[in-house]
Amino acid sequence: MVKERINSILRELPEGVRLVAVSKYHPASMIQEAYDGGQRIFGESHVQELVGKYEALPKDIEWHFIGHLQTNKVKYIAPFVSLIHAVDSDHLLKEIDKQAKRCGRIIPVLMQVHVAKEETKFGFAPDELLAYMQSGAWREYTNVSIQGLMCMATNTDNDAQIASEFEQAKQLFEMVNGKWLNGQWKTRSWGMSDDYPIAVRHGSNMVRIGSLIFGERV
């Protein structure tokens, strides 16, 4: 069943859009089923749960950390994490760099931008992100590789609002990428189970889908 759901989503996604199967709260057996069907990228948002699954499952899985990451937890995932989606402060980026250096790695990350109309969401406000990139502080960190932006839209049934927020993220991505990165940024991570078709229409090339694959959280 999991394999069929993944294949159904993949058929809908345009070429070049990567699928992160959000496996948080779901057992290793379901991840193994998706893995056996060919899926290799999985997203988790709790450090302890991720570490346990990393130890239990095949080592060629590409683990993405997609939740809010506390600085004191970075050291536990630094040895193996493939992408950290939600860098929301210089303080966190500095700690990822420190732990990556300790492990002899360069860890890929995304900057999280807050475009939703909800205070509960984390991330840099658009103006804050522009000011941070302008400051150049991020250039000091040699063991992180910033590869793009991540965002979440407002949890609403208003498709026009969702589209507007994703479009804002897309424009911000293009502005930052052109002004400070010489086009080096490649990843635009937005869109989840309820809104990924809108996200793809507005620039996303990485979608994070959980409930459509694994069902509701257990």
Secondary structure, DSSP 8 states (H G I E B T S, - for coil): -HHHHHHHHHHHS-TT-EEEEE-TTS-HHHHHHHHHTT--EEEE--HHHHHHHHHHS-TT-EEEE-S---GGGHHHHTTT-SEEEEE-SHHHHHHHHHHHHHHT--EEEEEEB--SS-TT--SB-HHHHHHHHHHTGGGG-TTEEEEEEE----SSS-HHHHHHHHHHHHHHHHHHHHHHSTT---EEE---TTTHHHHHHTT-SEEEE-HHHH-S--
